[in-house]
Amino acid sequence: MYYPPLDDEARYLLDYLQALDYVESGLSGPIKLSFGEIESWTRLMSVHLQAWEVTFLRSMSTAFARELHAAENPSHPAPWAPVVEQIDRKRVARRIKDVLRS
């Protein structure tokens, strides 16, 4: 499925996702939006979506639900936190020694 680049003109998709409440309630917690939920919302709101827009909304809903489930683990990093790379302590120590020798 082709997804056009998301820019300010496509901000409406995030607004739609928010209006749809991001996820549905499932038996074991939040789940991605179903096609039926999106279809009902579009009918009630008189909004026409193209196929790629529906697929995009479901993909974003899936990612949101996945992050909600992952966030239940206290050691799970926040999604906005920068990724910390593994520090090569030996390499850092060598560089410090080299600097101090100079």
MMTF fields as JSON, N, C-alpha, C and O atoms, coordinates in Angstrom:
{
  "mmtfVersion": "1.0.0",
  "mmtfProducer": "UNKNOWN",
  "numBonds": 407,
  "numAtoms": 408,
  "numGroups": 102,
  "numChains": 1,
  "numModels": 1,
  "chainsPerModel": [1],
  "groupsPerChain": [102],
  "chainIdList": ["A"],
  "bondAtomList": [4, 2, 8, 6, 12, 10, 16, 14, 20, 18, 24, 22, 28, 26, 32, 30, 36, 34, 40, 38, 44, 42, 48, 46, 52, 50, 56, 54, 60, 58, 64, 62, 68, 66, 72, 70, 76, 74, 80, 78, 84, 82, 88, 86, 92, 90, 96, 94, 100, 98, 104, 102, 108, 106, 112, 110, 116, 114, 120, 118, 124, 122, 128, 126, 132, 130, 136, 134, 140, 138, 144, 142, 148, 146, 152, 150, 156, 154, 160, 158, 164, 162, 168, 166, 172, 170, 176, 174, 180, 178, 184, 182, 188, 186, 192, 190, 196, 194, 200, 198, 204, 202, 208, 206, 212, 210, 216, 214, 220, 218, 224, 222, 228, 226, 232, 230, 236, 234, 240, 238, 244, 242, 248, 246, 252, 250, 256, 254, 260, 258, 264, 262, 268, 266, 272, 270, 276, 274, 280, 278, 284, 282, 288, 286, 292, 290, 296, 294, 300, 298, 304, 302, 308, 306, 312, 310, 316, 314, 320, 318, 324, 322, 328, 326, 332, 330, 336, 334, 340, 338, 344, 342, 348, 346, 352, 350, 356, 354, 360, 358, 364, 362, 368, 366, 372, 370, 376, 374, 380, 378, 384, 382, 388, 386, 392, 390, 396, 394, 400, 398, 404, 402],
  "bondOrderList": [1, 1, 1, 1, 1, 1, 1, 1, 1, 1, 1, 1, 1, 1, 1, 1, 1, 1, 1, 1, 1, 1, 1, 1, 1, 1, 1, 1, 1, 1, 1, 1, 1, 1, 1, 1, 1, 1, 1, 1, 1, 1, 1, 1, 1, 1, 1, 1, 1, 1, 1, 1, 1, 1, 1, 1, 1, 1, 1, 1, 1, 1, 1, 1, 1, 1, 1, 1, 1, 1, 1, 1, 1, 1, 1, 1, 1, 1, 1, 1, 1, 1, 1, 1, 1, 1, 1, 1, 1, 1, 1, 1, 1, 1, 1, 1, 1, 1, 1, 1, 1],
  "groupList": [{"groupName": "MET", "atomNameList": ["N", "CA", "C", "O"], "elementList": ["N", "C", "C", "O"], "formalChargeList": [0, 0, 0, 0], "bondAtomList": [1, 0, 2, 1, 3, 2], "bondOrderList": [1, 1, 2], "singleLetterCode": "M", "chemCompType": "L-PEPTIDE LINKING"}, {"groupName": "TYR", "atomNameList": ["N", "CA", "C", "O"], "elementList": ["N", "C", "C", "O"], "formalChargeList": [0, 0, 0, 0], "bondAtomList": [1, 0, 2, 1, 3, 2], "bondOrderList": [1, 1, 2], "singleLetterCode": "Y", "chemCompType": "L-PEPTIDE LINKING"}, {"groupName": "PRO", "atomNameList": ["N", "CA", "C", "O"], "elementList": ["N", "C", "C", "O"], "formalChargeList": [0, 0, 0, 0], "bondAtomList": [1, 0, 2, 1, 3, 2], "bondOrderList": [1, 1, 2], "singleLetterCode": "P", "chemCompType": "L-PEPTIDE LINKING"}, {"groupName": "LEU", "atomNameList": ["N", "CA", "C", "O"], "elementList": ["N", "C", "C", "O"], "formalChargeList": [0, 0, 0, 0], "bondAtomList": [1, 0, 2, 1, 3, 2], "bondOrderList": [1, 1, 2], "singleLetterCode": "L", "chemCompType": "L-PEPTIDE LINKING"}, {"groupName": "ASP", "atomNameList": ["N", "CA", "C", "O"], "elementList": ["N", "C", "C", "O"], "formalChargeList": [0, 0, 0, 0], "bondAtomList": [1, 0, 2, 1, 3, 2], "bondOrderList": [1, 1, 2], "singleLetterCode": "D", "chemCompType": "L-PEPTIDE LINKING"}, {"groupName": "GLU", "atomNameList": ["N", "CA", "C", "O"], "elementList": ["N", "C", "C", "O"], "formalChargeList": [0, 0, 0, 0], "bondAtomList": [1, 0, 2, 1, 3, 2], "bondOrderList": [1, 1, 2], "singleLetterCode": "E", "chemCompType": "L-PEPTIDE LINKING"}, {"groupName": "ALA", "atomNameList": ["N", "CA", "C", "O"], "elementList": ["N", "C", "C", "O"], "formalChargeList": [0, 0, 0, 0], "bondAtomList": [1, 0, 2, 1, 3, 2], "bondOrderList": [1, 1, 2], "singleLetterCode": "A", "chemCompType": "L-PEPTIDE LINKING"}, {"groupName": "ARG", "atomNameList": ["N", "CA", "C", "O"], "elementList": ["N", "C", "C", "O"], "formalChargeList": [0, 0, 0, 0], "bondAtomList": [1, 0, 2, 1, 3, 2], "bondOrderList": [1, 1, 2], "singleLetterCode": "R", "chemCompType": "L-PEPTIDE LINKING"}, {"groupName": "GLN", "atomNameList": ["N", "CA", "C", "O"], "elementList": ["N", "C", "C", "O"], "formalChargeList": [0, 0, 0, 0], "bondAtomList": [1, 0, 2, 1, 3, 2], "bondOrderList": [1, 1, 2], "singleLetterCode": "Q", "chemCompType": "L-PEPTIDE LINKING"}, {"groupName": "VAL", "atomNameList": ["N", "CA", "C", "O"], "elementList": ["N", "C", "C", "O"], "formalChargeList": [0, 0, 0, 0], "bondAtomList": [1, 0, 2, 1, 3, 2], "bondOrderList": [1, 1, 2], "singleLetterCode": "V", "chemCompType": "L-PEPTIDE LINKING"}, {"groupName": "SER", "atomNameList": ["N", "CA", "C", "O"], "elementList": ["N", "C", "C", "O"], "formalChargeList": [0, 0, 0, 0], "bondAtomList": [1, 0, 2, 1, 3, 2], "bondOrderList": [1, 1, 2], "singleLetterCode": "S", "chemCompType": "L-PEPTIDE LINKING"}, {"groupName": "GLY", "atomNameList": ["N", "CA", "C", "O"], "elementList": ["N", "C", "C", "O"], "formalChargeList": [0, 0, 0, 0], "bondAtomList": [1, 0, 2, 1, 3, 2], "bondOrderList": [1, 1, 2], "singleLetterCode": "G", "chemCompType": "PEPTIDE LINKING"}, {"groupName": "ILE", "atomNameList": ["N", "CA", "C", "O"], "elementList": ["N", "C", "C", "O"], "formalChargeList": [0, 0, 0, 0], "bondAtomList": [1, 0, 2, 1, 3, 2], "bondOrderList": [1, 1, 2], "singleLetterCode": "I", "chemCompType": "L-PEPTIDE LINKING"}, {"groupName": "LYS", "atomNameList": ["N", "CA", "C", "O"], "elementList": ["N", "C", "C", "O"], "formalChargeList": [0, 0, 0, 0], "bondAtomList": [1, 0, 2, 1, 3, 2], "bondOrderList": [1, 1, 2], "singleLetterCode": "K", "chemCompType": "L-PEPTIDE LINKING"}, {"groupName": "PHE", "atomNameList": ["N", "CA", "C", "O"], "elementList": ["N", "C", "C", "O"], "formalChargeList": [0, 0, 0, 0], "bondAtomList": [1, 0, 2, 1, 3, 2], "bondOrderList": [1, 1, 2], "singleLetterCode": "F", "chemCompType": "L-PEPTIDE LINKING"}, {"groupName": "TRP", "atomNameList": ["N", "CA", "C", "O"], "elementList": ["N", "C", "C", "O"], "formalChargeList": [0, 0, 0, 0], "bondAtomList": [1, 0, 2, 1, 3, 2], "bondOrderList": [1, 1, 2], "singleLetterCode": "W", "chemCompType": "L-PEPTIDE LINKING"}, {"groupName": "THR", "atomNameList": ["N", "CA", "C", "O"], "elementList": ["N", "C", "C", "O"], "formalChargeList": [0, 0, 0, 0], "bondAtomList": [1, 0, 2, 1, 3, 2], "bondOrderList": [1, 1, 2], "singleLetterCode": "T", "chemCompType": "L-PEPTIDE LINKING"}, {"groupName": "HIS", "atomNameList": ["N", "CA", "C", "O"], "elementList": ["N", "C", "C", "O"], "formalChargeList": [0, 0, 0, 0], "bondAtomList": [1, 0, 2, 1, 3, 2], "bondOrderList": [1, 1, 2], "singleLetterCode": "H", "chemCompType": "L-PEPTIDE LINKING"}, {"groupName": "ASN", "atomNameList": ["N", "CA", "C", "O"], "elementList": ["N", "C", "C", "O"], "formalChargeList": [0, 0, 0, 0], "bondAtomList": [1, 0, 2, 1, 3, 2], "bondOrderList": [1, 1, 2], "singleLetterCode": "N", "chemCompType": "L-PEPTIDE LINKING"}],
  "groupTypeList": [0, 1, 1, 2, 2, 3, 4, 4, 5, 6, 7, 1, 3, 3, 4, 1, 3, 8, 6, 3, 4, 1, 9, 5, 10, 11, 3, 10, 11, 2, 12, 13, 3, 10, 14, 11, 5, 12, 5, 10, 15, 16, 7, 3, 0, 10, 9, 17, 3, 8, 6, 15, 5, 9, 16, 14, 3, 7, 10, 0, 10, 16, 6, 14, 6, 7, 5, 3, 17, 6, 6, 5, 18, 2, 10, 17, 2, 6, 2, 15, 6, 2, 9, 9, 5, 8, 12, 4, 7, 13, 7, 9, 6, 7, 7, 12, 13, 4, 9, 3, 7, 10],
  "groupIdList": [1, 2, 3, 4, 5, 6, 7, 8, 9, 10, 11, 12, 13, 14, 15, 16, 17, 18, 19, 20, 21, 22, 23, 24, 25, 26, 27, 28, 29, 30, 31, 32, 33, 34, 35, 36, 37, 38, 39, 40, 41, 42, 43, 44, 45, 46, 47, 48, 49, 50, 51, 52, 53, 54, 55, 56, 57, 58, 59, 60, 61, 62, 63, 64, 65, 66, 67, 68, 69, 70, 71, 72, 73, 74, 75, 76, 77, 78, 79, 80, 81, 82, 83, 84, 85, 86, 87, 88, 89, 90, 91, 92, 93, 94, 95, 96, 97, 98, 99, 100, 101, 102],
  "secStructList": [7, 7, 7, 7, 7, 7, 7, 4, 4, 4, 2, 2, 2, 2, 2, 2, 2, 2, 2, 6, 6, 1, 1, 3, 3, 3, 6, 6, 3, 3, 3, 7, 7, 7, 2, 2, 2, 2, 2, 2, 2, 2, 2, 2, 2, 6, 7, 7, 7, 7, 2, 2, 2, 2, 2, 2, 2, 2, 2, 2, 2, 2, 2, 2, 2, 2, 2, 2, 2, 2, 6, 6, 1, 6, 6, 1, 7, 7, 6, 6, 1, 7, 7, 7, 7, 7, 7, 7, 2, 2, 2, 2, 2, 2, 2, 2, 2, 2, 2, 2, 2, 7],
  "xCoordList": [0.848, 0.0, 0.891, 1.834, 0.605, 1.367, 0.862, -0.344, 1.788, 1.459, 2.133, 3.361, 1.367, 2.014, 2.667, 2.286, 3.649, 4.307, 3.289, 2.387, 3.447, 2.535, 3.119, 4.162, 2.452, 2.903, 1.735, 0.75, 1.847, 0.801, -0.562, -1.596, -0.558, -1.822, -2.51, -3.722, -1.765, -2.33, -2.588, -2.897, -2.465, -2.698, -4.096, -4.318, -5.031, -6.4, -6.461, -7.362, -5.514, -5.524, -5.264, -5.883, -4.362, -4.121, -5.324, -5.65, -5.987, -7.21, -8.304, -9.038, -8.419, -9.405, -9.082, -9.979, -7.808, -7.403, -7.762, -8.224, -7.549, -7.905, -9.428, -9.904, -10.176, -11.635, -12.149, -13.181, -11.425, -11.782, -11.295, -11.499, -10.656, -10.103, -8.945, -8.691, -8.246, -7.007, -7.177, -6.645, -7.898, -8.038, -9.464, -10.271, -9.752, -11.014, -10.727, -9.582, -11.766, -11.626, -11.781, -12.747, -10.831, -10.889, -10.991, -10.929, -11.147, -11.268, -10.01, -10.085, -8.861, -7.599, -6.968, -5.768, -7.764, -7.247, -7.435, -8.188, -6.751, -6.905, -6.452, -5.442, -7.222, -6.885, -6.995, -7.593, -6.41, -6.459, -7.897, -8.766, -8.132, -9.448, -9.832, -9.013, -11.056, -11.535, -12.041, -12.329, -12.14, -12.708, -14.131, -14.552, -14.874, -16.26, -16.373, -17.265, -15.476, -15.484, -15.194, -15.854, -14.206, -13.865, -15.014, -15.361, -15.594, -16.71, -17.902, -18.522, -18.227, -19.344, -19.081, -19.966, -17.858, -17.503, -17.597, -18.143, -17.061, -17.092, -18.534, -18.857, -19.39, -20.798, -21.494, -22.204, -21.292, -21.936, -21.43, -22.187, -20.171, -19.57, -19.604, -19.134, -20.144, -20.205, -18.818, -18.617, -17.873, -16.496, -16.228, -16.525, -15.669, -15.294, -13.779, -13.014, -13.36, -11.929, -11.541, -12.3, -10.353, -9.803, -9.196, -8.949, -8.961, -8.449, -7.13, -6.945, -6.214, -4.924, -5.101, -4.335, -6.111, -6.35, -6.848, -6.441, -7.729, -8.22, -7.063, -6.929, -6.236, -5.089, -4.117, -3.562, -3.907, -3.032, -3.586, -2.84, -4.88, -5.499, -5.355, -5.077, -5.544, -5.406, -3.949, -3.688, -3.011, -1.59, -1.211, -0.509, -1.673, -1.388, -2.069, -1.494, -3.27, -3.981, -3.255, -3.165, -2.739, -1.974, -0.739, -0.442, -0.016, 1.189, 0.839, 1.567, -0.27, -0.692, -1.038, -0.614, -1.809, -2.188, -0.96, -0.855, -0.03, 1.194, 1.999, 2.522, 2.089, 2.831, 2.122, 2.778, 0.791, 0.058, 0.36, 0.586, 0.362, 0.661, 2.113, 2.384, 3.035, 4.448, 4.723, 5.599, 3.974, 4.194, 3.815, 4.156, 3.123, 2.789, 4.035, 4.033, 5.093, 6.37, 7.137, 7.469, 7.425, 8.101, 9.461, 9.907, 10.125, 11.44, 11.358, 12.384, 10.159, 9.992, 10.251, 9.646, 11.15, 11.444, 10.254, 9.464, 10.142, 9.084, 9.296, 10.439, 8.218, 8.376, 9.057, 9.584, 9.057, 9.69, 11.128, 11.828, 11.563, 12.923, 13.93, 13.67, 15.08, 16.095, 16.657, 16.721, 17.056, 17.641, 19.08, 19.88, 19.391, 20.744, 21.555, 21.19, 22.651, 23.502, 24.365, 24.68, 24.728, 25.609, 26.986, 27.563, 27.49, 28.793, 29.9, 29.862, 30.875, 32.041, 33.048, 33.844, 33.007, 33.825, 35.329, 36.087, 35.755, 37.178, 37.639, 38.72, 36.831, 37.178, 37.234, 38.138, 36.273, 36.265, 37.5, 38.144, 37.837, 39.021, 40.286, 41.135, 40.425, 41.598, 41.683, 42.766, 40.56, 40.566, 40.949, 41.675, 40.456, 40.817, 42.302, 42.959, 42.846, 44.282, 45.086, 46.082, 44.663, 45.379, 45.392, 46.41, 44.278, 44.183, 45.077, 45.77, 45.06, 45.869, 47.363, 48.162, 47.749, 49.169, 49.692, 50.89, 48.828, 49.248, 49.738, 50.124],
  "yCoordList": [-1.173, 0.0, 1.233, 1.316, 2.179, 3.423, 4.426, 4.637, 5.041, 6.101, 7.381, 7.437, 8.405, 9.665, 10.278, 9.96, 11.153, 11.78, 12.535, 13.187, 12.436, 13.117, 14.478, 14.565, 15.533, 16.888, 17.636, 17.024, 18.941, 19.731, 19.547, 19.629, 19.299, 19.097, 17.81, 17.676, 16.864, 15.584, 15.547, 14.491, 16.667, 16.758, 16.253, 15.757, 16.383, 15.936, 14.464, 14.06, 13.658, 12.227, 12.023, 11.163, 12.8, 12.711, 13.231, 12.715, 14.249, 14.751, 13.691, 13.526, 12.971, 11.888, 10.783, 10.257, 10.437, 9.391, 9.793, 8.969, 11.045, 11.535, 11.492, 11.098, 11.887, 11.851, 10.423, 10.201, 9.464, 8.045, 7.453, 6.266, 8.26, 7.84, 6.86, 6.09, 6.88, 6.125, 4.607, 3.958, 4.038, 2.58, 2.226, 3.093, 0.927, 0.396, -0.374, -0.717, -0.635, -1.462, -2.924, -3.303, -3.733, -5.171, -5.898, -5.275, -7.201, -7.986, -7.922, -7.979, -7.802, -7.757, -6.367, -6.228, -5.351, -3.985, -3.331, -3.831, -2.214, -1.486, -2.309, -3.011, -2.204, -2.865, -1.849, -0.784, -2.195, -1.275, -1.072, -1.907, 0.043, 0.344, -0.679, -1.053, -1.116, -2.064, -1.297, -0.102, -2.012, -1.394, -0.941, 0.118, -1.744, -1.401, -0.119, 0.693, 0.066, 1.288, 2.51, 3.541, 2.391, 3.507, 3.783, 4.937, 2.727, 2.884, 3.551, 4.439, 3.142, 3.753, 5.234, 6.069, 5.556, 6.939, 7.79, 8.892, 7.278, 8.062, 8.291, 9.367, 7.295, 7.431, 8.477, 9.34, 8.401, 9.346, 10.773, 11.73, 10.914, 12.241, 12.738, 13.84, 11.95, 12.294, 12.605, 13.594, 11.734, 11.869, 10.731, 9.573, 11.06, 10.019, 9.826, 10.773, 8.591, 8.277, 7.394, 6.52, 7.634, 6.742, 5.528, 5.564, 4.472, 3.219, 3.439, 2.898, 4.22, 4.436, 5.181, 4.967, 6.059, 6.794, 5.861, 5.98, 4.937, 3.957, 3.079, 2.818, 2.629, 1.796, 2.561, 1.998, 3.835, 4.667, 4.803, 4.671, 5.065, 5.192, 3.904, 3.942, 2.767, 1.487, 1.223, 0.682, 1.593, 1.424, 2.278, 1.817, 3.52, 4.402, 3.888, 3.97, 3.366, 2.808, 1.577, 1.386, 0.748, -0.441, -0.031, -0.611, 0.969, 1.442, 2.025, 1.821, 2.746, 3.34, 2.255, 2.324, 1.254, 0.154, -0.626, -1.001, -0.877, -1.603, -0.852, -1.453, 0.466, 1.275, 1.303, 1.291, 1.341, 1.297, 0.013, 0.036, -1.108, -2.395, -2.439, -2.899, -1.966, -1.99, -1.088, -1.379, 0.011, 0.971, 0.417, 1.014, -0.705, -1.328, -1.871, -2.071, -2.111, -2.565, -1.333, -0.463, -1.242, -0.052, 0.234, 1.381, -0.782, -0.546, -0.146, 0.112, -0.095, 0.298, 1.805, 2.599, 2.203, 3.634, 4.398, 3.842, 5.639, 6.488, 6.621, 6.659, 6.692, 6.755, 8.036, 8.07, 9.071, 10.326, 10.441, 11.404, 9.458, 9.489, 9.147, 8.283, 9.824, 9.5, 8.102, 7.62, 7.474, 6.144, 6.288, 7.005, 5.609, 5.671, 4.523, 3.353, 4.883, 3.857, 3.209, 3.822, 1.983, 1.256, 1.924, 2.167, 2.209, 2.875, 1.82, 0.856, 2.023, 1.153, 1.7, 2.583, 1.172, 1.7, 1.604, 2.503, 0.533, 0.385, 1.464, 2.03, 1.741, 2.76, 4.141, 4.927, 4.433, 5.718, 5.833, 6.881, 4.762, 4.778, 5.039, 5.825, 4.38, 4.594, 6.047, 6.631, 6.626, 8.007, 8.968, 9.937, 8.693, 9.542, 9.443, 10.458, 8.22, 8.027, 8.759, 9.414, 8.652, 9.332, 10.848, 11.502, 11.394, 12.831, 13.239, 14.254, 12.447, 12.774, 12.642, 13.342, 11.76, 11.595, 12.754, 13.037, 13.422, 14.518, 15.718, 16.713],
  "zCoordList": [0.0, 0.0, 0.0, 0.787, -0.865, -0.966, 0.07, 0.202, 0.802, 1.737, 1.262, 1.204, 0.923, 0.565, 1.789, 2.916, 1.588, 2.749, 3.598, 3.074, 4.913, 5.837, 6.18, 6.827, 5.751, 6.062, 6.702, 7.113, 6.783, 7.424, 6.766, 7.43, 5.469, 4.763, 5.187, 5.016, 5.733, 6.169, 7.671, 8.221, 8.322, 9.763, 10.125, 11.229, 9.191, 9.432, 9.826, 10.561, 9.346, 9.697, 11.19, 11.816, 11.751, 13.194, 13.959, 15.028, 13.424, 14.057, 14.023, 14.998, 12.909, 12.812, 13.817, 14.477, 13.931, 14.872, 16.299, 17.088, 16.617, 17.948, 18.139, 19.204, 17.135, 17.227, 17.404, 18.037, 16.844, 16.981, 18.305, 18.559, 19.149, 20.448, 20.331, 21.257, 19.214, 18.992, 18.951, 18.051, 19.894, 20.013, 20.412, 20.748, 20.366, 20.878, 22.157, 22.452, 22.895, 24.095, 23.707, 23.045, 24.12, 23.889, 25.217, 26.277, 25.163, 26.392, 27.247, 28.474, 26.603, 27.362, 27.356, 27.594, 27.089, 27.072, 25.712, 24.877, 25.491, 24.228, 23.021, 23.067, 21.95, 20.684, 19.552, 19.712, 18.407, 17.267, 16.814, 17.066, 16.147, 15.615, 14.548, 13.71, 14.589, 13.586, 12.365, 12.434, 11.255, 10.058, 10.337, 9.872, 11.098, 11.421, 12.227, 11.984, 13.181, 13.998, 13.139, 13.269, 12.264, 11.38, 10.416, 10.165, 9.884, 8.935, 9.61, 9.026, 10.815, 11.552, 11.806, 11.618, 12.237, 12.516, 11.252, 11.283, 10.136, 8.896, 8.43, 7.928, 8.594, 8.199, 9.074, 8.56, 10.389, 11.307, 11.119, 11.285, 10.78, 10.622, 9.175, 8.889, 8.28, 6.848, 6.288, 5.584, 6.623, 6.147, 5.168, 5.461, 4.008, 3.044, 3.103, 2.917, 3.362, 3.416, 2.246, 1.828, 1.726, 0.706, 1.414, 2.619, 0.667, 1.243, 1.984, 3.075, 1.414, 2.085, 3.401, 4.34, 3.481, 4.721, 5.831, 6.987, 5.46, 6.434, 6.912, 8.107, 5.982, 6.333, 7.217, 8.16, 6.924, 7.744, 9.162, 10.131, 9.291, 10.61, 11.413, 12.611, 10.754, 11.458, 11.844, 12.918, 10.995, 11.329, 12.525, 13.424, 12.54, 13.667, 14.938, 16.024, 14.811, 15.956, 16.49, 17.703, 15.596, 15.994, 16.778, 17.822, 16.277, 16.966, 18.333, 19.305, 18.403, 19.667, 20.686, 21.84, 20.254, 21.154, 21.596, 22.764, 20.68, 21.008, 22.07, 23.008, 21.908, 22.872, 24.23, 25.272, 24.223, 25.495, 26.253, 27.463, 25.535, 26.174, 26.66, 27.77, 25.837, 26.208, 27.402, 28.215, 27.511, 28.589, 29.958, 30.978, 29.995, 31.278, 31.968, 33.183, 31.208, 31.754, 32.241, 31.436, 33.543, 34.077, 33.442, 33.442, 32.903, 32.307, 30.829, 30.199, 30.286, 28.877, 28.746, 29.467, 27.829, 27.693, 27.104, 26.341, 27.46, 26.905, 25.399, 24.944, 24.616, 23.157, 22.68, 21.568, 23.483, 23.091, 23.599, 23.284, 24.383, 24.932, 23.838, 23.0, 23.844, 22.833, 23.068, 24.199, 21.99, 22.075, 22.557, 21.956, 23.628, 24.183, 23.6, 23.721, 22.972, 22.38, 23.461, 24.48, 23.217, 24.139, 24.13, 23.071, 25.302, 25.411, 25.41, 26.175, 24.544, 24.503, 25.514, 25.193, 26.731, 27.832, 27.548, 27.911, 26.909, 26.607, 25.636, 25.796, 24.651, 23.665, 24.318, 24.035, 25.188, 25.898, 26.778, 26.807, 27.499, 28.382, 27.57, 27.99, 26.397, 25.545, 25.095, 25.085, 24.729, 24.256, 25.378, 25.155, 26.588, 27.728, 28.007, 28.239, 27.987, 28.212, 27.145, 27.454, 25.906, 24.815, 25.028, 24.801, 25.456, 25.679, 26.841, 26.771, 27.912, 29.09, 28.829, 29.452, 27.923, 27.576, 26.763, 26.789, 26.049, 25.156, 25.905, 25.292]
}
